[in-house]
Amino acid sequence: MKTINCHNTAHLGDCIQTMHFLTNAVKNNNINFNFACNPSYHNQLNELIEDKNLLKLDDKIYSDSVDTWISKHNYQKISDESDIIFKEESDQATFFLLLWKKVSAIMGIECPFNSKFDMIYNQAILKEESPHKNFDLLFINSVNMSISFPNFNEDCSWLTEKIKNKKVITTRKVNNLPCTLDYNLSVVDIAKLSKNVKSIVAVNTGPLHLCMNKWTINNVDKFYIWCPSISETFKYCEKFIPVKSLKEINENSL
C-alpha cells in the first residue's frame, strides 16, 4: 500500500481541516498517510483517527511531503476561483473544497469531496454523547492566531456582559463563567458538547471547526460565526449567520 507524506505547520484549525481531508481520503483510496504537524496538537488530532494503521501523526517533514496549508497553494487565487465558480455560495467551505481537489491531484489520488457540504465534519467520534448537557449557549471566544480582529477584547466583553446570566460555556476563561478549560475539554470534547446547545457564537478559529459537524448542525438553532472578513466564513444553511462584529447579535436571539 502506498504511503503519502504530508504536513501542515500552521495552526490547530488548519491541521483539523487537513485531518478532515485525510480521514475521508483513506476511505476511498488504497493508501495511507503520514501527517506531520505541531506535536502539541497530536493528542487532540489523534482522537479523530479511526484506523491508526492508515493515518499516523509525525513531527518530521520528509523531502517528498505535500504541504496542505491553504496559503501554500495561493489562497487568493483559490478565493477568486471560488467566487467565480460558486458565486453567492462562495465561502471558506468552497475554498477548502477547491484546495482538496488541488491537493488530491498533487498526491495522485481520488478527492473524497464533491461539494461544499462534504466539508461538514463526519468523524464517528463526534457523534458520541457529551456528559456536559446543562448549557444552552457555547461561546467560542478563543483567539484567532491568523486573522486580526479589530476590537476583539471589546466585542468579547460586550457579549459576555449580555449573556452572563444565560447557561453559557466559553472556550477562553472570562470572569466566573464556566469554561471548557475548567473541564479540560479537547476540541473533540467541545464538538461533542456543541450538539447539546441551542446556540453557538464562534470566533472563526480552531475549536469552531469540529463543531461544524452534521450532528451539531442538525440540532442547533443559531450558529453565529464572527470574522472581520465575511468571505472567510461558512454558510451551510440558514442557521449560519456571519457577523463582522459581535455587537450585530441580538442577545435575545440566543
N, C-alpha and C positions, 0 to 999 in steps of 0.2 A: 504494500500500500504506500502511495506517495505521501511524503511529509512536506508541508509548506511552512516555511518560517515567515513570521510577520511580526510587526512591532508597532507600538504607539507610545511615544514618550511624552504625550500631552497629559491632560488632567483626567481625573476619575471619570467624569461624564463621557469624555472621548473614548476611554477604554471600555466603558459599559456599552456604548454604541458598537464598538468593534466586537464585543462579546456576543451581541445580538446577531451580528452577521455570521460569526464563526459557529455559534451553536446551531444555527439553522443550515449553514453550508455543509456541515458534516452529515446532515440527514439525506441529502440528495447528490452527494459526490463521494466517490470511493477514495477518500483522502483523510489525513489527519493533520492537525495544526499544532505548531509550537509558537505560542504568542508571548513575546517579551514586552513587559511594561514595568512601571514602578513597583518594586517588591512590596511597598507598603499597601498596595491595592490587592495583593494576591488573595488574602483571606476572604475578602468580600467578593471578588470575582469568581473564586473557586466555587462559591455556593451556586453559581449559575450553570456549572458544568454537570451534565447528566452522565457522560461517559468519559472518564479521565484517560482512557486509552486513546481517544480520538482527539482530545484537546488538552494540551498541557501548557501551564504558565511557566515563564522563564524570566530571568533578568539579563540574559545575554542576547545581544543583537548579532545575528550571523550575517556574513557577507552577502548572502542571497536573499536577505529578509525584505519583505514587502512592507513599506510604511503605510499604515491605514489611517493616519491623521488626515482629515479632510483638507487642511491647509497645505499639505504637501502635494495636493492634486489640483491646485489652482481654484481656491474657494470661490473667488469672484466669477470665474468662468462657469463653474457649476451653478452658482446662483443665477447668473444671466441665462444659462440654458434652461434652468428650471422655470424661470419667468416666461420664457418663450413657449416651452412645451406645455406647462400646466396652467399658465395664466393666473386667474384668481385663486386657483387651488395651490399655487406655489407656496411652500413653507419649508421649514427645516426637514420635515419628513421627506419631501420630494428632493431636497438637496442630497440627503443621505441615500435615497433610492438611486439617484444618478451616481453617487460615489461608489456604492457597492457594485453597480454594473461595471464601472471602470476598473475597480479593484479585481473583480471576478475575471475580467478579460486579461488583466496583467497576470493573474495567477493561472489562467488557462482552465478555469472551472465554470460550471453552470451557476449563474447567480440564483440564490434561493428566493429572490424577491421579484415580484412583478408589478406591484402597485404601492402607493404610499401607505396603504393600510397594513401592508406587511411589515412596516416599521413599528407597529404596535407590539409590545413585548408579549411573548407567549411561552416563556420558560415555565416548566411544570412546577418548579418550587414556588413560584409566585402565587399559585392557586392555594397553597397551604394556608390554614387559618392562623390568625394572629391572636395571642391572648389579650391584646390591648383593644378592647371594644367599647370603651367608655368615652370616646372622643367623637365630636361631630365635625370638627374642623382641623385640617392639617395645614400648618403654615410652614412651607419650606423656605426658610429665611437664611439658608446658608449662602455665603458669599460666592459669587461667580468669579472665578480666577482668570477668565479670558476676556470678559467684556466689562467696560467701565459703566457703572450705573450712577448717573447724576443723582445726588441727594439720597443715596442708598440708606444711610442711617436715619435720615429724617423721615423718609417714607415708611421704613420699618417701624419706627417709633410711633408714627401716626396710626398705622393699622393696629399695632399692638395695643394701644390705648383704646381703640374702638372694639376690640374683640376680647379684652381681658376677662370679661365675665362670661364668655362662652366656654364650651367644653373643647378647648383648643390644645393642640400639642405642636411645638415648634421643633426645628432641627438645629437651631442655634440658640443657646440659652439666653433668655431675656427675663430679667427680674425673677419672679417666683413662678412663672408659667411652667407647666410640665414641658419637658423636652425629651426628644428621642435619646439624647446623650445621658439622661438620667437612668435610662433603662439599657444603655449600652447597645442600642439597636444598630445593625448594619444597614446598608442601603437595601438589601433584600428584605430585612425585617420591616423597614419603613414602607416598602412596597406592599407587603402583606397587610400591614396596619391600614394602608390607604384604602383598602377595599371596604372598610367599615365606616368611613366618614361620609358626611353628606356633601362637604365642600372642600376643595383644595385651592389654596393660594400659593403659587410657587414661583420663586426666582428660577429663571432658566439656568439651572446648574445641576451638578451631579445627581443628588438624591431625587430630582424630578423624574429622570428618565424611566426608571423601573416602575414608577407609579403610573406611567402611561402604558399599563398592561390591560389586556382585554377584560379582565375581571373587574378592575377598578373603574374603567371607563363605563362599563355596564351598570355599575352600582351608584356612582357618584352623581350628584345633581348639578354641581357647578365646578368648573375647572379653570380658574384664572391663572394665566401664565404671564408673568411680569418680565418684560425685556424692553430696553430703550428702543431697539430696532424691531418693529413689528414683523419684518421679513424673517427674523430669527425666532419664530415661534412655531407652534404646532396647532393645526386646525383639523382635527379628526372628525368632529361633529359639532352640532350646535352647542353642546355643553362647554366647549373650549372657547374661552373669552380672552383674547390678548389685550394687555394693558401696558402702556408706557410708564405709568405711574400708579402706585397703589392707591393714590387718592382718587382714582377713577372708580374705585369699587364702592358700592353702597353696602355698608356693613349689614343692613337689613336683609340683603340677599344671601348672606352666609348662614 
